[in-house]
Amino acid sequence: MKILTIGRKGADIVIDDDSVSRQHAELTLTSDGKYYLVDCGSSNGTEINAGSGWKSVKQEFIREDDQLRFAGRHKMTGRELIQRIRR
């Protein structure tokens, strides 16, 4: 299991957007290959759209096809987020 921080400067996965908190969220890579996203009490929130509309995320397993939105402005898919780990 590996836990990575998502946020601005100094995070494991950097999102260069002032609306994103410094330590916005965490992404856990589980031992069975799943991805678990946790909002870290960010100021502007984290949302997911898995095909049924946007919903706020506190903690949620995500898939590569899920749409993610950080702070209401920065959008990416689960796949794009995961690809940032591999850089």
N, CA, C and O atoms as a DFTB+ gen file, in Angstrom:
348 C
 N C O
     1  1       0.850      -1.174       0.000
     2  2       0.000       0.000       0.000
     3  2       0.894       1.235       0.000
     4  3       1.918       1.283       0.682
     5  1       0.486       2.222      -0.775
     6  2       1.247       3.463      -0.880
     7  2       0.270       4.631      -0.823
     8  3      -0.758       4.612      -1.501
     9  1       0.583       5.655      -0.015
    10  2      -0.268       6.836       0.113
    11  2       0.475       8.041      -0.448
    12  3       1.608       8.324      -0.059
    13  1      -0.187       8.752      -1.377
    14  2       0.392       9.924      -2.025
    15  2      -0.467      11.148      -1.752
    16  3      -1.695      11.062      -1.748
    17  1       0.175      12.283      -1.524
    18  2      -0.567      13.525      -1.326
    19  2      -0.851      14.186      -2.669
    20  3      -0.061      14.080      -3.607
    21  1      -1.991      14.871      -2.747
    22  2      -2.395      15.629      -3.926
    23  2      -2.579      17.069      -3.474
    24  3      -3.293      17.327      -2.506
    25  1      -1.941      18.009      -4.166
    26  2      -2.085      19.414      -3.805
    27  2      -1.120      20.284      -4.581
    28  3      -0.598      19.901      -5.628
    29  1      -0.899      21.469      -4.033
    30  2       0.032      22.391      -4.683
    31  2       1.468      22.004      -4.328
    32  3       1.716      20.879      -3.896
    33  1       2.382      22.896      -4.501
    34  2       3.817      22.670      -4.313
    35  2       4.116      21.769      -3.116
    36  3       3.544      21.927      -2.037
    37  1       5.022      20.826      -3.334
    38  2       5.456      19.932      -2.275
    39  2       4.658      18.646      -2.163
    40  3       5.047      17.752      -1.411
    41  1       3.550      18.527      -2.890
    42  2       2.740      17.304      -2.862
    43  2       3.365      16.261      -3.786
    44  3       4.155      16.587      -4.672
    45  1       2.996      15.010      -3.562
    46  2       3.471      13.941      -4.453
    47  2       2.881      14.106      -5.858
    48  3       3.569      13.897      -6.857
    49  1       1.607      14.481      -5.920
    50  2       0.927      14.748      -7.191
    51  2       0.552      16.227      -7.161
    52  3      -0.333      16.634      -6.409
    53  1       1.225      17.021      -7.976
    54  2       1.055      18.479      -7.935
    55  2      -0.018      18.928      -8.918
    56  3      -0.012      18.540     -10.086
    57  1      -0.948      19.761      -8.422
    58  2      -1.931      20.440      -9.256
    59  2      -1.664      21.926      -9.067
    60  3      -1.935      22.488      -8.006
    61  1      -1.137      22.546     -10.098
    62  2      -0.723      23.945     -10.017
    63  2      -1.929      24.849     -10.259
    64  3      -2.124      25.360     -11.362
    65  1      -2.729      25.037      -9.221
    66  2      -3.942      25.836      -9.290
    67  2      -4.163      26.422      -7.904
    68  3      -4.230      25.678      -6.925
    69  1      -4.276      27.745      -7.803
    70  2      -4.412      28.405      -6.507
    71  2      -5.675      28.011      -5.747
    72  3      -5.733      28.198      -4.531
    73  1      -6.680      27.475      -6.421
    74  2      -7.903      27.061      -5.735
    75  2      -7.746      25.705      -5.044
    76  3      -8.577      25.320      -4.223
    77  1      -6.673      24.987      -5.384
    78  2      -6.375      23.689      -4.782
    79  2      -5.564      23.922      -3.509
    80  3      -4.611      24.702      -3.509
    81  1      -5.942      23.248      -2.433
    82  2      -5.231      23.382      -1.163
    83  2      -3.837      22.774      -1.257
    84  3      -3.581      21.919      -2.105
    85  1      -2.938      23.221      -0.380
    86  2      -1.574      22.674      -0.384
    87  2      -1.585      21.164      -0.182
    88  3      -0.867      20.441      -0.873
    89  1      -2.393      20.682       0.758
    90  2      -2.571      19.243       0.955
    91  2      -4.062      18.972       0.776
    92  3      -4.805      18.830       1.747
    93  1      -4.475      18.904      -0.464
    94  2      -5.887      18.855      -0.837
    95  2      -6.508      17.476      -0.585
    96  3      -7.594      17.369      -0.014
    97  1      -5.807      16.429      -1.015
    98  2      -6.359      15.073      -0.934
    99  2      -5.206      14.068      -0.850
   100  3      -4.035      14.416      -1.003
   101  1      -5.581      12.818      -0.603
   102  2      -4.613      11.723      -0.622
   103  2      -5.143      10.629      -1.538
   104  3      -6.347      10.382      -1.604
   105  1      -4.233       9.988      -2.233
   106  2      -4.572       8.857      -3.077
   107  2      -3.806       7.650      -2.556
   108  3      -2.576       7.652      -2.510
   109  1      -4.548       6.620      -2.164
   110  2      -3.929       5.388      -1.679
   111  2      -3.978       4.347      -2.778
   112  3      -5.036       4.076      -3.347
   113  1      -2.826       3.766      -3.071
   114  2      -2.737       2.647      -3.995
   115  2      -2.751       1.397      -3.129
   116  3      -1.794       1.136      -2.400
   117  1      -3.827       0.621      -3.202
   118  2      -3.976      -0.537      -2.326
   119  2      -3.169      -1.724      -2.844
   120  3      -2.755      -1.759      -4.003
   121  1      -2.959      -2.675      -1.974
   122  2      -2.160      -3.845      -2.347
   123  2      -2.832      -4.694      -3.423
   124  3      -2.161      -5.476      -4.097
   125  1      -4.157      -4.550      -3.595
   126  2      -4.850      -5.310      -4.643
   127  2      -5.108      -4.486      -5.910
   128  3      -5.933      -4.861      -6.743
   129  1      -4.385      -3.345      -6.051
   130  2      -4.416      -2.578      -7.288
   131  2      -5.541      -1.571      -7.422
   132  3      -5.779      -1.064      -8.519
   133  1      -6.241      -1.265      -6.337
   134  2      -7.316      -0.269      -6.383
   135  2      -6.787       1.090      -5.952
   136  3      -5.701       1.201      -5.383
   137  1      -7.582       2.129      -6.236
   138  2      -7.213       3.506      -5.908
   139  2      -8.282       4.096      -4.990
   140  3      -9.471       4.071      -5.307
   141  1      -7.844       4.624      -3.852
   142  2      -8.752       5.158      -2.844
   143  2      -8.426       6.628      -2.635
   144  3      -7.314       6.973      -2.235
   145  1      -9.399       7.498      -2.908
   146  2      -9.213       8.939      -2.835
   147  2      -9.875       9.478      -1.570
   148  3     -11.029       9.161      -1.280
   149  1      -9.129      10.306      -0.812
   150  2      -9.639      10.916       0.416
   151  2      -9.398      12.416       0.352
   152  3      -8.265      12.854       0.150
   153  1     -10.463      13.215       0.523
   154  2     -10.308      14.659       0.635
   155  2      -9.775      14.951       2.043
   156  3     -10.280      14.408       3.026
   157  1      -8.767      15.799       2.134
   158  2      -8.113      16.090       3.418
   159  2      -8.677      17.356       4.078
   160  3      -7.931      18.126       4.682
   161  1      -9.981      17.565       3.962
   162  2     -10.585      18.759       4.534
   163  2     -10.232      20.007       3.749
   164  3     -10.102      21.089       4.320
   165  1     -10.076      19.860       2.441
   166  2      -9.678      20.976       1.580
   167  2     -10.700      22.107       1.652
   168  3     -11.877      21.883       1.937
   169  1     -10.235      23.307       1.392
   170  2     -11.110      24.490       1.434
   171  2     -12.202      24.447       0.374
   172  3     -13.333      24.855       0.638
   173  1     -11.881      23.960      -0.821
   174  2     -12.816      24.030      -1.940
   175  2     -13.348      22.680      -2.401
   176  3     -14.081      22.617      -3.388
   177  1     -12.999      21.609      -1.717
   178  2     -13.592      20.307      -1.960
   179  2     -13.056      19.510      -3.133
   180  3     -12.303      20.006      -3.971
   181  1     -13.476      18.253      -3.158
   182  2     -13.137      17.290      -4.200
   183  2     -14.437      16.628      -4.631
   184  3     -15.265      16.274      -3.791
   185  1     -14.620      16.458      -5.941
   186  2     -15.846      15.862      -6.454
   187  2     -15.525      14.752      -7.448
   188  3     -14.457      14.730      -8.059
   189  1     -16.469      13.839      -7.593
   190  2     -16.340      12.735      -8.540
   191  2     -17.618      12.639      -9.359
   192  3     -18.716      12.877      -8.856
   193  1     -17.455      12.284     -10.631
   194  2     -18.580      12.000     -11.506
   195  2     -18.310      10.648     -12.134
   196  3     -17.473      10.516     -13.026
   197  1     -19.025       9.653     -11.659
   198  2     -18.859       8.296     -12.177
   199  2     -20.007       7.949     -13.119
   200  3     -20.364       6.780     -13.266
   201  1     -20.588       8.977     -13.762
   202  2     -21.644       8.752     -14.728
   203  2     -23.020       9.165     -14.243
   204  3     -23.966       9.201     -15.030
   205  1     -23.151       9.478     -12.959
   206  2     -24.473       9.845     -12.429
   207  2     -24.494      11.268     -11.876
   208  3     -25.322      11.592     -11.025
   209  1     -23.593      12.108     -12.353
   210  2     -23.522      13.497     -11.894
   211  2     -22.447      13.692     -10.831
   212  3     -21.928      12.731     -10.262
   213  1     -22.126      14.954     -10.578
   214  2     -21.065      15.293      -9.633
   215  2     -21.534      15.093      -8.200
   216  3     -22.655      15.458      -7.847
   217  1     -20.658      14.504      -7.371
   218  2     -20.941      14.398      -5.942
   219  2     -19.665      14.666      -5.167
   220  3     -18.562      14.356      -5.618
   221  1     -19.839      15.239      -4.015
   222  2     -18.717      15.567      -3.148
   223  2     -18.079      14.291      -2.614
   224  3     -18.775      13.329      -2.291
   225  1     -16.746      14.289      -2.524
   226  2     -16.005      13.121      -2.051
   227  2     -15.365      13.415      -0.703
   228  3     -14.667      14.416      -0.539
   229  1     -15.605      12.551       0.240
   230  2     -14.839      12.563       1.494
   231  2     -13.825      11.428       1.419
   232  3     -12.642      11.615       1.703
   233  1     -14.302      10.259       1.036
   234  2     -13.436       9.105       0.775
   235  2     -14.180       8.161      -0.164
   236  3     -15.360       7.865       0.023
   237  1     -13.460       7.705      -1.169
   238  2     -14.135       6.959      -2.231
   239  2     -13.101       6.168      -3.045
   240  3     -12.022       6.683      -3.338
   241  1     -13.424       4.927      -3.410
   242  2     -12.621       4.217      -4.391
   243  2     -12.895       4.852      -5.742
   244  3     -14.045       5.159      -6.056
   245  1     -11.861       5.055      -6.547
   246  2     -12.046       5.628      -7.877
   247  2     -11.564       4.650      -8.940
   248  3     -10.735       3.773      -8.694
   249  1     -12.122       4.841     -10.136
   250  2     -11.711       4.050     -11.300
   251  2     -11.073       4.987     -12.310
   252  3     -11.217       6.205     -12.209
   253  1     -10.378       4.430     -13.271
   254  2      -9.677       5.241     -14.272
   255  2     -10.632       6.087     -15.107
   256  3     -10.257       7.173     -15.548
   257  1     -11.860       5.616     -15.334
   258  2     -12.811       6.355     -16.169
   259  2     -13.589       7.427     -15.407
   260  3     -14.304       8.215     -16.025
   261  1     -13.467       7.474     -14.095
   262  2     -14.176       8.482     -13.300
   263  2     -13.648       9.875     -13.615
   264  3     -12.450      10.062     -13.831
   265  1     -14.552      10.849     -13.640
   266  2     -14.172      12.250     -13.780
   267  2     -13.964      12.806     -12.372
   268  3     -14.793      12.589     -11.489
   269  1     -12.866      13.517     -12.163
   270  2     -12.562      14.104     -10.861
   271  2     -12.483      15.612     -11.003
   272  3     -12.058      16.127     -12.037
   273  1     -12.894      16.313      -9.960
   274  2     -12.816      17.760      -9.968
   275  2     -12.272      18.205      -8.607
   276  3     -12.847      17.902      -7.562
   277  1     -11.161      18.925      -8.647
   278  2     -10.533      19.432      -7.437
   279  2     -10.819      20.922      -7.337
   280  3     -10.517      21.680      -8.258
   281  1     -11.401      21.340      -6.222
   282  2     -11.695      22.748      -5.945
   283  2     -12.689      23.346      -6.935
   284  3     -12.758      24.565      -7.088
   285  1     -13.454      22.495      -7.605
   286  2     -14.481      22.976      -8.504
   287  2     -13.989      23.489      -9.841
   288  3     -14.793      23.803     -10.718
   289  1     -12.671      23.580     -10.011
   290  2     -12.131      24.155     -11.249
   291  2     -11.246      23.189     -12.020
   292  3     -11.313      23.144     -13.249
   293  1     -10.435      22.433     -11.341
   294  2      -9.445      21.606     -12.023
   295  2     -10.006      20.199     -12.232
   296  3     -10.203      19.451     -11.274
   297  1     -10.262      19.847     -13.499
   298  2     -10.857      18.554     -13.835
   299  2      -9.822      17.625     -14.447
   300  3      -8.925      18.057     -15.171
   301  1      -9.964      16.349     -14.144
   302  2      -9.154      15.301     -14.773
   303  2      -9.851      13.966     -14.553
   304  3     -10.725      13.838     -13.696
   305  1      -9.454      12.989     -15.331
   306  2      -9.984      11.640     -15.130
   307  2      -9.123      10.921     -14.099
   308  3      -8.011      11.349     -13.788
   309  1      -9.650       9.836     -13.582
   310  2      -8.856       8.991     -12.693
   311  2      -7.590       8.528     -13.399
   312  3      -6.526       8.450     -12.786
   313  1      -7.704       8.223     -14.681
   314  2      -6.548       7.786     -15.481
   315  2      -5.457       8.874     -15.514
   316  3      -4.273       8.580     -15.346
   317  1      -5.874      10.132     -15.733
   318  2      -4.902      11.235     -15.775
   319  2      -4.227      11.427     -14.412
   320  3      -3.030      11.708     -14.342
   321  1      -4.992      11.276     -13.343
   322  2      -4.420      11.391     -12.005
   323  2      -3.396      10.279     -11.769
   324  3      -2.301      10.536     -11.269
   325  1      -3.746       9.070     -12.122
   326  2      -2.865       7.917     -11.939
   327  2      -1.602       8.053     -12.791
   328  3      -0.517       7.670     -12.352
   329  1      -1.734       8.594     -14.001
   330  2      -0.562       8.777     -14.861
   331  2       0.436       9.748     -14.243
   332  3       1.637       9.626     -14.487
   333  1      -0.025      10.696     -13.461
   334  2       0.880      11.628     -12.803
   335  2       1.754      10.930     -11.766
   336  3       2.833      11.425     -11.438
   337  1       1.310       9.800     -11.252
   338  2       2.099       9.027     -10.294
   339  2       3.292       8.412     -11.009
   340  3       4.393       8.349     -10.460
   341  1       3.072       7.970     -12.209
   342  2       4.086       7.199     -12.941
   343  2       5.186       8.080     -13.537
   344  3       6.140       7.557     -14.112
   345  1       5.074       9.397     -13.413
   346  2       6.081      10.295     -13.997
   347  2       7.346      10.270     -13.201
   348  3       8.303      10.964     -13.542
